[in-house]
């Protein structure tokens, strides 16, 4: 067995109050497999959706990884389909209000 070549991707999700623009809650995930990160994020959203309705809170996701990495691009595509505000490597990629 050889060494693992891919670095883990860190995904940080924040729920922000739309009126006060303060972070209400957040969660971090790390893994090498982007689909696993996407599923974990979806499970977290499902768990808190009743407590934090989408009309009062918005979800912002920060992806730490190389923007040329196909795994990061996969996450970007999946999240943008869901109208989620995405940041990659401290650079605004898409903004949805």
C-alpha positions, 0 to 999 in steps of 0.5 A: 500500500502506498501513501495517500496522495489526496489531501483532505478537504475541509468544509465549514458550514455556517448558518447566518441570521438574515436580519442580524448577519450573525453566525448562529451555528456552524459545523466543520467536516473533513474528508478526502471523499467529496460525496461523503462531505456532501452527504454529511452536510445534507444530514446536518441541514436535515437535522437542524431544518426545523429549528432554523427555517430557511426564511430566517437563516441562510447557509454559507459554506466555505471549502478549504482546498485547491480550486483546481482540484476536481473534488472541490469543483464537484462540491462547488457544483453540487452546492451551487445547484442547491443555491448555497453561498460558497467560498473557496480558499477565501475567494467568493465564488457564488453569492446567493441572497 
